[in-house]
Structures are given as structure tokens and as C-alpha cells.
Amino acid sequence: MAKYQITVKIPVSQNGPRVPQRIIIEANNPLEAIRIANGQYGAEHVFQTATKVSD
């Protein structure tokens, strides 16, 4: 499976603001990687683009 880089907004503290952070997800294609991130972090906190970083 390929690895994709996606930017998500992660909370700094329990009630604090969210800051963008890049994560790596293994998936078969970019759409699947975005769907995995949406499930883990919530679609409202995921930038809906994935960049392939390796095979």
C-alpha cells in the first residue's frame, strides 16, 4: 500500500484551539486515505487533499 500525507486539525489541549498537523496514512489510493482520516479525525477537521509520499 502507498503512504499519503494529509493535513488535519489537532487540538492543542482539551478546550484549546486546533492547529494543522500533517499525518501519514497507508491506503490503496488518495480517496481511501481521505476517508480513513475523515473517520479518525472527523471530516470537518480534515483538509480534503492527500499527497502520495511513497509506494
Summary of the structure (lengths in Angstrom):
residues: 55
radius of gyration: 11.3
end to end distance: 6.3
largest distance: 37.3
contacts: 138
relative contact order: 0.36
helix: 27%
strand: 45%
